[in-house]
Amino acid sequence: MTRIISGAAGSLVLTTPGAGTRPTSDRVREAIFSALEARDAIADAAVLDLYAGSGALGLEAASRGAASVVLVESAGTAVRACRANAAVVGAAVPTAELRVAAQSVRAFLGTASSGWDLVFLDPPYDLPEPELAADLALLAPLLAPDAVVLVERSSRSPEPGWGDGIRLDRRKDYGDTSLWWAERA
């Protein structure tokens, strides 16, 4: 069961897309959001959740005070889950602007506006590293000056190719999951 952990929508249960997705565990989400709150990176933030799956990461940010969240997902079942979850969380957090972009990450980033404060990338573990590097290259010029970027990958995956415009801050492992924290260069 995936749920919103804290904030205005805390304890609401989220719909999951099922097969083909790998929801971020509650333990990892708690660690992510504890660190983000310590950095004061959530309040009034413009949040982008790429490869959103159920939208749990972006919607957790909305529950904790983000001003806007865009969930980007291309798989049909995941898009439906994102829309259902955005409706549930939106009812609990009417001040947050929530949107689901039913398109590929590459297509979205190719036309997106800039100014993203907080970006989550939780691609399928089998996404080839060159594709992730291309996504990060498209993302870099869209980041706000103090942006935080989190990439979730398998702990067996190599460090993402950050390219120009994004630099690694730190890596933290949670069992089979690695979180790569980065910022605008």
C-alpha positions in Angstrom: 0.0 0.0 0.0 1.4 3.4 -1.0 0.2 6.4 1.0 1.0 10.1 1.6 3.2 10.1 4.6 2.8 13.6 6.1 1.3 17.0 5.5 -2.2 18.2 4.6 -2.9 14.9 2.7 -1.1 12.7 5.2 -2.2 9.1 5.4 -4.3 9.2 2.2 -3.9 6.0 0.3 -2.7 6.2 -3.3 -3.6 4.1 -6.3 -0.6 2.2 -7.8 -0.3 1.4 -11.5 0.6 -2.2 -10.7 2.9 -4.3 -12.9 5.8 -2.5 -14.5 6.3 0.1 -11.7 8.5 0.1 -8.7 7.0 2.5 -6.0 9.5 4.2 -3.8 9.2 2.6 -0.3 7.8 4.6 2.6 11.2 4.3 4.3 13.0 5.9 1.4 10.3 8.6 0.9 10.5 9.5 4.6 14.3 9.9 4.3 14.0 12.0 1.2 11.4 14.4 2.6 13.1 14.7 6.0 16.3 15.8 4.1 14.3 18.2 1.8 12.5 19.8 4.8 15.8 20.3 6.5 17.0 22.1 3.4 13.7 24.1 3.3 13.4 22.9 -0.3 9.6 22.1 -0.4 7.6 25.2 0.8 6.2 27.0 -2.2 8.4 25.0 -4.6 7.7 24.3 -8.3 8.1 20.5 -8.4 8.6 18.2 -11.4 8.1 14.4 -10.9 9.6 12.7 -14.0 8.7 9.0 -14.6 6.0 9.6 -12.0 4.5 6.1 -11.7 1.8 6.7 -9.1 3.0 10.3 -8.5 3.8 9.6 -4.9 6.9 11.7 -4.7 5.4 14.8 -6.3 2.2 14.5 -4.4 4.0 14.0 -1.1 5.7 17.4 -1.9 2.3 18.9 -2.6 1.0 17.6 0.8 4.0 19.2 2.5 3.6 22.7 1.0 4.8 22.7 -2.6 3.0 25.4 -4.7 2.8 23.4 -7.9 3.5 19.8 -9.1 3.7 18.3 -12.5 3.6 14.5 -12.8 5.1 13.4 -16.1 4.3 9.8 -17.2 3.7 8.1 -20.5 2.4 4.6 -19.6 -1.4 4.5 -19.7 -2.0 2.7 -16.4 0.4 5.0 -14.6 -1.2 8.1 -16.2 -4.6 6.9 -14.9 -3.1 6.3 -11.4 -1.5 9.8 -11.4 -4.7 11.4 -12.4 -6.7 9.6 -9.7 -4.1 10.3 -7.1 -3.8 14.0 -8.1 -7.6 14.3 -7.7 -7.5 12.8 -4.2 -4.5 14.9 -3.0 -5.8 18.0 -4.7 -9.0 17.8 -2.7 -6.9 17.7 0.5 -4.5 20.4 -0.7 -6.6 22.8 -2.8 -3.9 25.5 -2.7 -1.4 23.3 -4.7 -1.6 23.4 -8.5 -1.4 19.8 -9.6 -1.1 18.7 -13.3 -0.5 15.3 -15.0 1.5 15.5 -18.3 0.7 12.3 -20.2 3.8 12.2 -22.4 7.3 11.0 -22.4 9.9 12.7 -20.3 11.9 13.7 -23.4 8.9 15.3 -25.0 7.9 17.2 -21.9 11.4 18.5 -21.3 11.7 19.6 -24.9 8.8 22.1 -24.4 8.8 22.8 -20.7 9.3 26.2 -19.2 12.1 26.9 -16.7 12.1 27.6 -13.0 11.8 24.1 -11.4 12.9 24.1 -7.8 12.7 20.4 -7.0 12.9 17.6 -9.5 12.4 13.9 -8.9 13.7 11.3 -11.5 12.7 7.8 -10.7 13.0 6.0 -14.1 12.7 2.3 -14.6 15.9 0.6 -13.5 16.3 -0.8 -17.0 16.4 2.7 -18.6 19.7 2.9 -20.4 22.2 5.3 -18.8 22.6 7.3 -22.1 18.8 8.0 -22.1 19.0 9.2 -18.4 22.0 11.4 -19.3 20.0 12.9 -22.2 17.1 13.7 -19.9 19.4 15.4 -17.4 21.0 17.4 -20.2 17.5 18.7 -21.2 16.6 19.3 -17.6 19.7 21.4 -16.7 18.7 24.7 -18.3 15.2 24.4 -16.9 16.3 24.4 -13.2 15.9 27.3 -10.8 19.2 28.7 -9.4 18.9 26.7 -6.1 17.2 23.7 -7.5 17.5 20.2 -5.9 17.5 17.2 -8.2 17.0 13.6 -6.9 17.6 10.6 -9.1 16.5 7.2 -7.8 18.3 4.2 -9.3 19.3 0.7 -8.4 22.3 0.6 -6.1 24.0 -1.5 -8.9 23.6 1.3 -11.4 26.5 3.6 -12.2 26.5 7.3 -11.3 24.2 9.2 -13.7 25.9 11.2 -16.4 25.2 14.7 -15.1 26.6 16.7 -18.1 26.8 20.4 -18.0 24.6 22.4 -15.7 24.0 19.8 -12.9 26.5 18.6 -10.3 26.4 15.8 -7.8 25.9 16.7 -4.2 25.9 13.3 -2.6 24.8 9.7 -2.9 22.8 7.7 -0.2 22.0 4.0 -0.4 19.0 2.3 1.1 19.3 -1.4 0.4 18.9 -1.9 -3.3 18.0 1.7 -3.9 20.5 4.6 -4.5 19.5 8.2 -4.2 21.7 10.6 -6.1 21.3 14.2 -4.8 22.3 16.9 -7.3 22.1 20.6 -7.8 22.4 23.2 -10.5 26.0 23.8 -11.4 
